[in-house]
Amino acid sequence: MDYFRYFIYGLIQGITEFIPISSTGHLKIISLLFGLDDPGTSLSAILQLGSVFSIIWYFRNEFNIMGFIKKGYSYRKKAHLKSIFKSIFIASISILVVGFLIKTFFPNYSNSFLRSNLSIGLASIVMAFLMLYADKRRIAKYSLRKHTLNSSFVIGLCQSLAIIPGVSRSGITISSALLMGWKKEDAAKFSFLLGIPSISIAALVEIIDFNFNDINNISPLIFGFITTIVVSLISIDFFVRFISLKGLKVFAYYRIVFGTLIILTFLIH
């Protein structure tokens, strides 16, 4: 049963971290549908690190950190890498500040209204309409190779809203990038790259508070972690290809249905 439970956790995390439908919200809601416990913030954080490994692996050739010390690596490529790393750093400032403030001043955030089922449903629907609006933007003047640091900062600022389950980190970052005139495929790639520091730091903070003594057998957790990595790689590749062709509409419509069902369930009970 433990292997099945962690497989479901890994499957949900791997699919929903990169597809803009909210991984945290789905981990909680779908787990309940399967009759499983809410994995909670700490366990979710461990699985999210699997998604980080997937991002690094997927972009290993396109953004080669070792390129800085490789002989024969062109000046243009090194300049591009420096630009990307600088943008990621600037965009990550906001989430670090917000995360620190919440951890310091709102220690019971995990049990707050913002993590309730009703909040998840409402956030899913609100984000759906934002995604639909962003998807209609036809301006595509910015890319990973040509963008401003100001746009990176704004995208990072929007990313901090993803601390609310149901918002979706990828959904809010991609939508904000599109609204500022980024190309769809590059908006998705930048969103994924932003996940490396933001997900990693948030996960490590949560893991510090996690009591591993509560887990009698760590093998199912490792199985779930590996499941997350494999499914995340598939999800990244699918979404990067899909968004350039179809955009965000289908995911926005799904969020409306998902959010509505959650709210109806809440009202009935």
C-alpha positions as CSV (number, residue, x, y, z in Angstrom):
1,M,0.0,0.0,0.0
2,D,2.9,2.4,0.8
3,Y,4.4,1.9,-2.6
4,F,1.1,2.6,-4.3
5,R,0.6,5.7,-2.2
6,Y,4.0,7.1,-3.0
7,F,3.6,6.2,-6.6
8,I,0.4,8.3,-6.7
9,Y,2.2,11.1,-5.0
10,G,5.1,11.0,-7.5
11,L,2.8,10.7,-10.4
12,I,0.7,13.7,-9.4
13,Q,3.8,15.8,-8.6
14,G,5.5,14.9,-11.8
15,I,2.5,15.8,-14.0
16,T,1.3,18.9,-12.2
17,E,4.6,20.7,-11.3
18,F,5.2,21.8,-14.9
19,I,1.7,21.7,-16.4
20,P,0.0,24.9,-15.1
21,I,-2.7,23.3,-12.9
22,S,-1.1,23.5,-9.4
23,S,0.9,20.6,-8.0
24,T,0.3,21.4,-4.3
25,G,-3.5,21.6,-4.9
26,H,-3.7,18.4,-6.8
27,L,-1.4,16.5,-4.4
28,K,-3.9,17.4,-1.6
29,I,-7.2,17.0,-3.6
30,I,-6.4,13.9,-5.6
31,S,-4.8,12.1,-2.7
32,L,-8.2,12.5,-0.9
33,L,-10.0,11.1,-3.9
34,F,-7.8,8.0,-3.7
35,G,-8.5,7.8,0.0
36,L,-4.9,8.7,0.8
37,D,-3.7,11.2,3.4
38,D,-2.7,14.7,2.4
39,P,1.1,14.3,2.0
40,G,1.6,17.7,3.7
41,T,4.2,20.4,2.9
42,S,7.3,18.5,4.0
43,L,6.6,15.3,2.1
44,S,5.5,17.3,-0.9
45,A,8.8,19.2,-0.7
46,I,10.8,16.0,-0.9
47,L,9.0,14.9,-4.0
48,Q,9.4,18.4,-5.5
49,L,13.2,18.0,-5.3
50,G,12.7,15.2,-7.8
51,S,11.2,17.7,-10.2
52,V,14.3,19.9,-9.7
53,F,16.5,17.0,-10.8
54,S,14.4,16.7,-13.9
55,I,14.7,20.4,-14.8
56,I,18.5,20.2,-14.5
57,W,18.7,17.1,-16.5
58,Y,16.4,18.3,-19.3
59,F,18.3,21.6,-19.8
60,R,21.7,20.0,-19.2
61,N,22.8,20.8,-22.8
62,E,21.0,24.0,-23.4
63,F,22.3,25.7,-20.3
64,N,25.6,24.0,-19.5
65,I,27.1,25.5,-16.3
66,M,30.4,23.8,-17.1
67,G,30.5,26.0,-20.2
68,F,32.1,28.8,-18.1
69,I,35.3,26.8,-17.7
70,K,35.3,24.8,-20.9
71,K,37.9,25.7,-23.5
72,G,36.4,26.6,-26.8
73,Y,33.1,27.7,-25.4
74,S,32.3,30.8,-27.3
75,Y,32.0,34.2,-25.7
76,R,28.4,34.5,-27.0
77,K,27.4,31.3,-25.3
78,K,29.0,32.4,-22.0
79,A,27.3,35.8,-22.2
80,H,24.0,34.1,-22.8
81,L,24.6,31.8,-19.7
82,K,25.5,34.8,-17.6
83,S,22.3,36.6,-18.7
84,I,20.1,33.7,-17.9
85,F,21.7,33.1,-14.5
86,K,21.4,36.8,-13.6
87,S,17.7,36.8,-14.6
88,I,17.0,33.7,-12.6
89,F,18.7,35.3,-9.5
90,I,16.8,38.5,-9.8
91,A,13.5,36.7,-10.4
92,S,14.2,34.5,-7.3
93,I,14.6,37.4,-4.8
94,S,10.8,37.8,-4.3
95,I,10.0,34.2,-3.5
96,L,12.9,34.1,-1.0
97,V,11.6,37.2,0.8
98,V,8.0,36.0,0.8
99,G,9.0,32.5,1.9
100,F,11.1,33.9,4.8
101,L,8.3,36.2,6.0
102,I,5.7,33.5,6.0
103,K,8.0,31.0,7.7
104,T,8.9,33.6,10.3
105,F,5.6,35.4,11.0
106,F,3.0,32.7,9.9
107,P,4.2,29.4,11.4
108,N,0.7,27.9,11.1
109,Y,0.4,28.8,7.4
110,S,0.1,25.0,6.5
111,N,-3.2,24.9,8.4
112,S,-4.5,28.3,7.2
113,F,-7.5,29.1,5.0
114,L,-5.2,29.6,2.0
115,R,-4.4,25.8,2.1
116,S,-8.1,24.8,2.5
117,N,-10.0,23.1,-0.3
118,L,-12.2,26.1,-0.8
119,S,-9.2,28.3,-1.3
120,I,-7.7,25.9,-3.8
121,G,-10.9,25.8,-5.8
122,L,-11.2,29.6,-5.9
123,A,-7.5,30.1,-6.8
124,S,-7.8,27.5,-9.6
125,I,-10.7,29.4,-11.2
126,V,-9.2,32.9,-10.8
127,M,-5.9,31.7,-12.3
128,A,-7.8,30.0,-15.2
129,F,-9.2,33.4,-16.3
130,L,-5.8,35.0,-16.0
131,M,-4.3,32.3,-18.2
132,L,-7.0,32.7,-20.8
133,Y,-6.3,36.5,-20.9
134,A,-2.6,35.9,-21.1
135,D,-3.0,33.3,-23.8
136,K,-4.6,35.9,-26.1
137,R,-1.6,38.2,-26.1
138,R,0.0,38.3,-29.5
139,I,3.1,40.3,-28.6
140,A,6.2,38.1,-28.7
141,K,9.2,40.4,-28.5
142,Y,11.0,38.8,-25.6
143,S,12.9,35.5,-25.4
144,L,15.5,33.8,-23.3
145,R,18.1,35.4,-25.5
146,K,16.5,38.8,-25.6
147,H,14.7,40.1,-22.5
148,T,14.9,42.7,-19.8
149,L,15.9,42.2,-16.2
150,N,12.8,44.2,-15.2
151,S,10.6,41.6,-16.8
152,S,12.5,38.9,-14.9
153,F,11.9,40.7,-11.6
154,V,8.2,41.1,-12.3
155,I,7.9,37.4,-13.2
156,G,9.6,36.5,-10.0
157,L,7.3,38.8,-8.0
158,C,4.3,37.0,-9.5
159,Q,6.0,33.6,-8.8
160,S,5.7,34.4,-5.0
161,L,1.9,34.1,-5.3
162,A,2.4,30.4,-6.0
163,I,2.9,29.9,-2.3
164,I,-1.0,29.8,-2.3
165,P,-2.1,26.2,-3.4
166,G,-4.2,26.4,-6.5
167,V,-2.3,29.3,-8.1
168,S,0.4,27.1,-9.8
169,R,4.0,28.3,-10.0
170,S,4.3,27.5,-13.7
171,G,0.8,28.9,-14.4
172,I,1.5,32.3,-12.8
173,T,5.1,32.7,-14.1
174,I,4.1,31.7,-17.7
175,S,1.0,33.9,-17.7
176,S,2.9,36.9,-16.4
177,A,5.7,36.4,-19.0
178,L,3.1,36.2,-21.8
179,L,1.5,39.4,-20.5
180,M,4.8,41.1,-20.8
181,G,5.4,39.9,-24.3
182,W,7.5,36.8,-24.0
183,K,7.3,34.0,-26.6
184,K,5.3,31.1,-25.4
185,E,8.0,28.4,-25.6
186,D,10.6,30.7,-23.9
187,A,8.1,31.7,-21.2
188,A,7.7,28.0,-20.4
189,K,11.4,27.4,-20.4
190,F,12.1,30.4,-18.2
191,S,9.4,29.3,-15.8
192,F,11.0,25.8,-15.5
193,L,14.4,27.3,-14.9
194,L,13.0,29.5,-12.2
195,G,11.9,26.4,-10.5
196,I,15.4,25.3,-9.8
197,P,16.2,27.8,-7.0
198,S,12.6,28.4,-5.8
199,I,11.6,24.8,-5.5
200,S,14.9,23.7,-4.1
201,I,15.1,26.4,-1.3
202,A,11.4,25.9,-0.4
203,A,11.9,22.1,-0.3
204,L,15.0,22.3,1.8
205,V,13.4,24.6,4.3
206,E,10.5,22.1,4.7
207,I,12.7,19.1,4.8
208,I,14.6,20.5,7.8
209,D,11.3,20.3,9.8
210,F,10.5,16.9,8.5
211,N,10.7,14.0,11.0
212,F,12.1,11.1,9.1
213,N,11.5,8.9,12.1
214,D,7.8,8.9,11.2
215,I,8.7,6.8,8.1
216,N,9.2,3.2,9.0
217,N,10.4,2.2,5.6
218,I,12.1,4.7,3.4
219,S,12.0,2.5,0.2
220,P,8.5,3.7,-0.8
221,L,9.6,7.3,-0.5
222,I,12.6,6.6,-2.7
223,F,10.2,4.9,-5.2
224,G,7.9,8.0,-5.2
225,F,11.0,10.2,-5.7
226,I,12.1,8.3,-8.7
227,T,8.6,8.3,-10.1
228,T,8.5,12.1,-9.8
229,I,11.8,12.4,-11.7
230,V,10.6,10.2,-14.6
231,V,7.1,11.6,-14.9
232,S,8.5,15.2,-14.6
233,L,10.9,14.7,-17.6
234,I,7.9,13.5,-19.7
235,S,5.8,16.5,-18.5
236,I,8.5,19.1,-19.3
237,D,9.1,17.8,-22.8
238,F,5.3,17.5,-23.5
239,F,4.5,21.0,-22.2
240,V,7.4,22.8,-24.0
241,R,6.2,21.4,-27.3
242,F,2.5,21.8,-26.5
243,I,2.4,25.4,-25.4
244,S,4.1,26.7,-28.6
245,L,1.4,25.0,-30.7
246,K,-1.8,25.2,-28.5
247,G,-1.1,27.7,-25.7
248,L,-2.8,27.6,-22.3
249,K,-6.5,27.4,-23.1
250,V,-7.0,23.7,-22.5
251,F,-5.3,23.9,-19.1
252,A,-7.4,27.0,-18.2
253,Y,-10.6,25.2,-19.0
254,Y,-9.5,22.2,-17.0
255,R,-8.8,24.5,-14.0
256,I,-12.3,26.0,-14.2
257,V,-13.8,22.5,-14.1
258,F,-11.4,21.3,-11.3
259,G,-12.0,24.4,-9.2
260,T,-15.8,24.3,-9.7
261,L,-16.0,20.7,-8.6
262,I,-13.9,21.4,-5.5
263,I,-16.2,24.4,-4.5
264,L,-19.4,22.3,-5.1
265,T,-18.0,19.5,-3.0
266,F,-17.2,22.0,-0.2
267,L,-20.7,23.5,-0.3
268,I,-22.4,20.1,-0.3
269,H,-20.5,18.9,2.7
